[in-house]
């Protein structure tokens, strides 16, 4: 359907016996939109993507891809390229051989495979190594080959599950650059991650989940300012090591949303309260005798929102 969202999930729930992995998940990815599915490890991100792509049959709820019910699986998935839980490519194959194999699975002839394989491998910056054995590739290069497989049938929508998991910083940057390039091709993207930087760099919207439930969904800027209100981040650098009791004492102050220990001498305090409350927090830090070198205030951002919405609870799915 021409005007239908790329992905629409309503009331998505999946149970395994008495265990509820995800409950009443709602998200909509419009055409051309890049959305991050964000949550702590074990929050239900992979289960959600498996239910959306039909790898798991949801206990209840509906999923539509380009307006097509996922129960019509083959027709719906013609619009989607997916990488779920990052399968390993065959090490003795070359990227060209992998693309030929996948293309034939899609029913393409040799000419169409050649055209689309080149386009996909050039998109992920792997054309130069098309005839090299995958077994000799770095993990980042293998990840890019896997992404090329998802692109070979020229899908409207890409769904990726933690695509930079386990990569070194260079590999992460390369994958993010590739995904950013897809924006110029009018693709839609749903990407699960627990890495805030990925969402900040490539996504315009986010759905956050905790303990298998949606806690926020929408445009990043609107969520940051609307949900956080006047929330700020107070970053503290100290002369002495921070004693274990200090974060506990700060957490008990009015207006404190969360306290994160960044290192032996660094703290980040999520705060949403009055100026009087903030003064009380400052006094608590100074009274501890750690020797405050700096205390910087930063405005609301995605990190503050994430900490605010995902604090507490048990990560179970």
N, C-alpha and C positions, 0 to 999 in steps of 0.2 A: 504494500500500500504506500503510495507516493508520499503522503504527509504523516505517516505513522512514525512514532519514535523509533530510533535504532533498536533500543531495548526497553521493555517495560515489564517490571516484575511487581506483582501486587499480592500482598499477604503471604509471601513465600515462607513456608514452614516445612521443616524436615525433622522427623523423629526416628530414632532407632530404638524400638521397644519403649521403655519408660524414659529414655534419654532424649531431650530436645536439643538438637544441634543448632538450628536457627528457628526463629519464631517471628512471624509477621513482618518479614523484610519487604520494604517498599523502595523501589528506585526506578528512575526514568532517565535514560540517556537519549537526548535528542540527536537528530542527525547532525554530524559535524562536531559534536560535543566530546570532550575528553574528560572522563570522570574517574576519580580515584576512589577505590573501595578501601577504606582506611580503618585499621583496627589493630590491637595488640596481637601478637602471636597467639593462636588458639581461640580467636574470637569468633570464628565462623566464616572467614572470607572464602576459603577454598570450597567449603560446602555450598556457599551461596553461588559461586561461579559454576560448580558442577550441576546445581539445580537449574541455573539459567540455561546452560548448554545441553541439558538433557542427559548428562552422564549419571545423574541421580534423579529419580522420579520424586518430586516433592510430595509430602504428605497432604498438603493443601496449598492453595494459592495458584496463580496463573502467571505464565511467562509468554510474552510475544516478542518476536524478533522481526523488525520491519513490518509489524502488524500481523505476522503469521504465528499462530499458536505453536509453541514448542512441541506439542504432541504430534504435529505434522513435521517430524524431526528433520527429515531429509530436505524438505522444501525450505524450512526456516534456516537451517544451517548452511544453505547455499549462500547466504548473505554474510556469513561469519567466518573469520579465521581465528583459531584458538590455540593457545598453549597453556595447558593445565598441568600443574605440578612438574613442569619442565622435563619431558622425556629425553633420554640420551640418544643422539643420532648414531647410526651404525658406524663404528670406527673405520671399517675397511672400505666404506663408500667415499666417493668424492661429493662435494656439494652438487655438481652437475648430475651425478647419478641419483642422488637423493631426490632432486627436483624432478627428474624424469620419472622416477618411481611414483612420487606423489601425484604428478600430473596425469599419469595413466590411471591412477585410482579415481581421479575426477573425470575420466573419460575424454581427455584432451588428445588430439593427434600430435604428431611429432613437431609440426610447424608451430602450433599454438604453445606447446611446452617450451620450445626454444625461445619464443618471444617473451613469454611470461616468466620463465626461469631467469633470463637475463635481467628483466626489469626488477624482479624480487631480489636477486643477488646484488644488483647494483644499489638498490635501495638500502640494503643492510651492509653495504661496503665489503662484500665478499666475492665479487665477480673475479677479482685478481687471483683468488685461490680456488676457483671453480673445479680445477682438475687435480687438486691436492687431497691426499687422504685425511679424513676428518680426525683419525686417531692421533695425528700430530698437532692438532689445533689446541690453543688455549681454551679455557672454559668460556671466556667471553666470545671467542670466535665461534664455538659450538652453539652458544646461545643465539648468535646472529643467524646461523644456518637454520636453527629451529624456527626462528621468527620468519625467515624467508619461506619456509614450508607453509606457514600460516597465511602468507601473502600470495601464493602462486595462483590461486583461483580468483584474484582481484576482488576480495570481499569488501563490502561496504563498512563492516564493523570488525574491530579486532578486540578479542578478550584475552587478557594475559594474567596469569597467576604468578605473582612475585618474580618478574622476569630478571631482576638483578640479584636474586638471592645467591649468595655464595661467591659473588664476583669480587675481584679486587677493584680499587677505585677507578682504574683505567677502563676496565670492562663495564662498570656501571655507567661511566660517562658516555662510552660508545653506544650502549643500548639506549640511553636517554636521548642522545643526539638523533638516533634513528627514529625513535618515536616522535620526537619533535618535528622531524621532516615529514612524517605522515600527515601532520596538520595541513600542510600545503596541498594535500591530495584529497581534501574533503572527506576524510575517513572519520568514523566515530571510534572511540576507544573506551573500554572499561578495563582498568588495571587494578588488581589487588596488591596492596603493599602495607608494610608497617613503617616504611621509610618516609618521613615527612618531606624530605628534600625532593623526592621523586614527584610527589603531588604538587608541591610548590612550583617546580620547574615546568611541568608539562600539562597539568590539569587545570581546567577552569572551574570545575565543580567537584564535589566530594560527597560520598555517603560514608558516614562513620558508624561502625558497629561495635558493640561490646556485649560479651556473653551471648552472642547469637541474636541480638536485637538491634534494630536501627536506633541510633540516638540523635542523628542529625543528617540532613540531606539537602543539597542545594548549591548555589553559587558560593565559591570560597569567600569572596570579599563580603558578601551579605551575611554569611554565617559567622565570620570572624567578628564583625562589628555588631550584628544583631544578637548573637548568642552570648558573646562575652560581655556585652555592655561596656562598662568602663574598666574591664579587666586589664591589668598591666602585669609585666614581668619585672621583678626586682632581682638583678643579678649581683651577687655579693662575692667579693674577693677578700680573703683574710690573710693576716700575717702568720697566724698559728693554725694548726690542724683543727678542723671542726669536730668538737666532741659529739658523741652519739646522741646526747640529750638535747642538743640545740635544735635540730630539725623537729623534734617532738614538741619543744617549747614554742617554736614558731608556729607550728600547726595549730596550737591552741589559741593563737591570737585572733581577734575578730577580723573578718575580711579575708583571711588566708584561705585560698582554694586548694593549693598543693605546695609541697616543698620537695625539690629535687636536688640531691647531692650530686654535683657534677665532677667532683674530685676532692682530694683531701682538704683543699683550701678554697673550694668554690661551691656556691649554692645558687639555685634559682627558685624564687618564690613567686607562685601565681597568686595575684592579689586582686580582689574586687571589693573595695570598701571605701570608707570615708577617709579624709586626710588625717583625722584623729586616730583612726584605726591604723593607718600606715605609720604614724608616729610611734604607736605602741609596738609595732613590728620592729622598727628601727631601734627603739630602746632595748628590746629583748636581745637583739643581735649584739649591741654594744655592751650590755651588761654581762654577756657571756665571757668577755675578756679575750676574745680571739684576735683582737686587733684588726679593725676593719680598714682595709686599704682602699676599697671602692665599693659603692653601692649605686648601680646604674638602673634607671627606670626605662623600660621599653614599652611601647604601646602594644595593643592587642595584635596577635598574629596567629597563624595556623597552629603553631606549636602550643600556644596558650590554650587555644580552643581544644586541641587534642587532649592535652593534660586535664583540662576541665571536664570533658565529656567521658573520658575513658578511665578516670581514676576509680579505684575501688572495684569490687566485684571479683568474680573468679573467671578466668579465661578457660573455657571448657570445650569449645567446639572448633 
